[in-house]
Amino acid sequence: MSHAGETGTSSTPPHANTPSHGTSWIESTQNCRGAAVISENIGLVGEVGPWIQRDVEHAKQCKADAMLQAPLQRASCASENKHPEILKKCLKTALPVCNGQVFAGGIYSSAVETALKKYVRPGAENNFYGPFIEATDIALVCLEEIKVDGMRTPVPAVDIICQQNDMPTYQNHRTEKSTWKPDCVILPLNSACAPFEDEKSGNKSNQKDDEKRKAHMVKNAMAKSAAPLPWTDVLACIEFKRKTGRKKQIKPPHSSYKVNDYVPTKPEYLPVDHLKAGDSAPATQPASDTSLLSSGLTAAQPSQGGSSSKREATDTLESAAKKSRINPDEPDVTVQTGLYAAEMFAANFAVNFLININTDVIWIWYYDRQGTIQSSGINFIQDLPRFMALLYALQRFELNDWDRNKDFLPVQVEGKRCHQFRTKNEELGDVDLLLHINHDERVTHYGLQGRATNVVLVTSEALAKKYINIQDGVVVKIFWGEVNCTSEPKILDKAKEIAKVHSTVKDHIPELLWHHTFMNLTRVLYILVFHKLQPITKLHNKELFDVWYQCYVTLWKEEVFHRDVSPGKLIGVLNDYDLSSLADDQGHRGNERMGTIPFMALELLSIQGQRGEVKYLYRHDLESFIWCFARISLRYENGALLPVKSRRLDDWATSGAVTCDMLKLYLLNNLKEY
């Protein structure tokens, strides 16, 4: 008999936004982890890392079998139906691969054991990449032959493979560039092969898939990529961490495996700074489960960062900033994989979840816009069937199972990568959007949670025919909204009605040219098209003050509850209503933790405010206007951002809420210094 919930659905991993029973913690996410933080600090792990670390420290936890059940459910023939026995079936059916009894693609699965015997030897960390990749890729070949009733067949269009990386992977964030170096990655076979194919060796794309895979496995999969792999192609990252100077051999693989109950690892869950903290398992109290959601993920226990819903907000919100755990050269592996996930989110439009894996013992990390979940550890050498079950599920993922939205098609335009989106519209017929994702003015979100707002320059033949005045440029705003919140299009419709009556509003709200919505049970993906406008930070002197004052007075007179006032939203019009609400709105209770931290009212930044004990009031929006004006005045000159050494208040953007509250109070008490 398995432990309760281990191979069933009673302990399936949480949807990350599902609160524990009895908790008073407000789950709405702040916008502080977005472009305002990343655009100026992407190159500094010490600046960006604390936001990721804070999310990792607050990750929820679930048992390993519960985490495995979720992707298997997703990869089943009828993923919308419950399959409580699917993990048991997969574990049992994968045993022939584990025990060297399968021959496929010219390879015997006994080679998995041979590779794992190399893996367990003592030595330097990078010596283990090759054996792990070899074992994984051989297993994937052999698992193609395994059929489990109710599961889909492998997906040739994706055809995943494990590939060594261990070289810089770059990504542009506006004018800044990030650089990370995952040890290994999982990606489509064609993407793995592309960097190794050159004109001299000939294009190998005409090979049969099985020939291509075998040739790549033998020659290139365990070698450093010949060119950087783009984050857009990476489906999952695998990061290795072994204690330096380890001379003791790991326990070798079994000669024969059978399906056993899950055996907890030590530690069972991976805490931040686990190598410094030792191998003691963190003490955590499990929380009650809640109903199954569409993703197959339901509530689990809180993270080792604190199991009590009454934990001090100072510890909850300030842990990353106060403990200063981020090493700029090598962050903790838990934070490192979180940073990789943030890069993958930023690289792909409309991605709502990701899976990253940490090894020796495998800890699976699931990231979605609602939060982060960590599985308990799986000793993949002693418990090889569970590792096979994970690979079996991932091998049967379509691109949309990886949450890559196929409605955004990558295309090349004048040598630059763009995304194309097409849909039918009752009014316009065929609507085409060409998103210029590599343009310097693209505003990307960077982080693991929140609405993940992207603002991108866009061209459209359909919209150009309807609007003759869009020659100055059009932008598309893409973000994930919450289902129970009033939509931004509805808020803008209300503002438009107000503008018909009040001339003070008329010129200070954005014109929504077109919008489209993708529905999801827990989040809604919005696509909104606007005229391109300049942020208020581009202005200076009297022009700056006039525009700031106009937006301020407009909000004051009309009592629009914006709830997220910041400089990027002040552009001659008050823009960006994705957190806004109406006076009669039932979606907000009024005390959600919303806004962009550097510009939030002091009362909302307090411990009580962050606990959700302070109702959001109209005056909080007005106070945000004041903080915007103060921060712009002290950080810009003649419309240009001052150099780092001479500008003030940068630490507002990289501090937690309570610390930012104290920094603002310091400003008020020491005005002469500024």
Secondary structure, DSSP 8 states (H G I E B T S, - for coil): ---TTSSSSTT----TT---TT--------STTSHHHHHHHTT-HHHHHHHHHHHHHT-EEE-HHHHHHHHHHHTBTTTTS--TTHHHHHHHHTHHHHTT--EETTEETHHHHHHHHHHTS-S-GGGSHHHHHHHHHHHHHHHTT---TTB----TTT-EEEEE--S-EEEEETTEEEEE--SEEEEEHHHHHGGG--TTT--GGGS-HHHHHHHHHHHTTTS--SS---GGG--EEEEE---TT--S------SS---------SSSS--TTHHHH-S--------------TTS----B--TT---TT--HHHHHHHHHHHT---SSS--HHHHHHHHHHHHHHHSTT--EEEEEEETTBEEEEEETTEEEEE--B-TTTTHHHHHHHHHHHHT--TTTTT--TTSEEEEETTEEEEEEEEEETTTEEEEEEE-TTSTT-B---SSSS---EEEEEE-HHHHHH-TT-TT-EEEEEEEEETTS--HHHHHHHHHHHHHH-HHHHTTS--EEEEEEEE-SSEEEEEEEEE----GGG--HHHHHHHHHHHHHHHHHHT-B-----GGGBSSSB---TT-B-TT-SS--S----S-GGGS-HHHHSHHHHTT-S---HHHHHHHHHHHHHHHHHHEETTEE--GGG---HHHHHS-HHHHHHHHHHHHHTGGG-
